[in-house]
Every structure is written in structure tokens, then in C-alpha cells.
Amino acid sequence: MEPALPGNIFKRINDTGIKTLTRNPLRSLGIFLLAALVLIAVFAPYLAPHDPEQTGIPYQSPSADHLLGTNDIGQDVFSELIYAGRVSLVVGFLSGVISIVIGVAVGVFAGYFRGWTEELLMGTTDVFLLIPGLPLMIILAAYLNPSMWNIILVVGLLWWCSTARLVHSRVLQVREMQFIESTRALGYSDLYIIVRHILVNTKDIIYAKFSLAVASAMLSEASLSFLGLGDPLNTSWGEMIHFAFSRGGFANDMWWWYLPPGLMICITVLAFIMLTMEGKKDSKILEMI
């Protein structure tokens, strides 16, 4: 056997990385885009050319000093765009975490224990599925105080139903497999089987649904913010579009105010969707292109 020298280890790591990139290029592109967006959000104080709260001459066109011009109170739009990414990513990520935790818990317990537990949990899921999501979010967001954390709770608590149904279907298949029966016969507890076997065999579905949940949460937050139900103290990309619409950006055709945040939302959502794509499908898409 060839000794595991440092050079051989680095060579194997490089070969593995190259194979991953060539086998699944769209997913790799999604990871690259998300990493870039996260880095921009983390290092926003160092990347933003101006303080986003600093005011100046309003309605300036793009220039060397203000790359995307200024808004109605003279704030630098480019700096505001960089800082707004923090809010949008945090809202999307935390809302996705809440919806995934609830959906996975409901789906796993309903699929594994069956009986009255399944009827109760899946019946509750069906009731939530019958309620129109966006109108309910608008009502709750309007009733609660305009806060970033309220938006996170509203979006997270209303986007778990599809995850629950999908995980429930997968758990019904896994629990009937022979190795589950063998583990149960050996005397292992239900909690052990769920954590060590059921969740492990549903992780691919959970990863994919989490990516889609974050993307859906960001779109929902942008929709609520555009309607004026966002947090005015924590400007997101959706809030920027709302301000541009309500303060003359659309009427005066100031594309540098409303178009960049819209593009950033699209790019981020597209990056999360790319994470759910499989390698074979990616290759077919690239061949078609």
C-alpha cells in the first residue's frame, strides 16, 4: 500500500475536488455564489465605501463616488445594498431552520409511530396546507409589530408543511426496511433508531428541502417588505425595493435604486436552488446549453 505522504494526501484532496466540480458544476457554482454572498455580508464594514446611514445629496445618479447613486435622503445605495444582504440572509436562513425543524419533527414522528400520532400530526399538516400561505403571512405580519424577528417567526411557522409531508413519505419507506426491524429486535430504543437510522436515511431530502425553504423564505420576506410590512430599522433587499417604489425610484426610472436589490434576491435564490440539483441532471442541462 502506498504510504500516506503529505504530497499524496494533498493530491487526493485536489483530485476529489476536481471530480466534484466536473461531476456537479451547477451545485459547485451555487456553493461558490453562496460563499461569496456570505463573505460580502460578513465583511460589509470593510467592503462598503460609505456608511449606509450617512445622508447627503439625494437622487444622485451613479458616479465614481457613489457607484449606484443615492436614495431619497442621500444614502449611498451601493453601501446599503451590501449591508442589506446581512438582513436578507439572516431572515432566510433562520426562517428555513425553523420550518425545517418543525417539518422534520412532524414528518418523522408521524411516519415512525403511525397510529393516532400520525393521524393527529398529518391532520394538522393538512389543515395548514388548506390555508393560503401568503395572505396569512400578510395578516400576521400586519397584526404583529414590524420586526425582523416577527417576520422570521411568521415565515418559519408557515413553510413547514411540504417538508413534513415529504419526510413523512420517506420515513414510511425506511421504517419497513429489514435493518430497521433488526435494530428494533435487538432492543434499541425508538429515539436511537430515529436519530441513528431514520434521520440518516432522510438527510438528502432534508438538505434539499432546507435549501428550498431558505429560498422561499427570502422571497416571502421580500414580498412582505415590498408591501411595507418589513422592519424599517433593519433594511433588507426587499425593503430597499419598497423604499424605491414608495419614494419615487420607480416613477423617476432610477434603475440603480430598485434593480440591484432585485437582482441580488434572484441570484441568492438561484444559488440555493442550484444546491438541490443532481450531477446527472446538471450534465444534461449543460449539454443542452
PyMOL commands that set and color helices and strands:
alter all, ss='L'
color gray80, all
select helices_A, chain A and resi 6-23+25-42+44-47+77-113+115-130+133-143+148-158+161-174+178-185+190-198+200-226+237-246+255-274+279-288
alter helices_A, ss='H'
color red, helices_A
deselect
rebuild
show_as cartoon
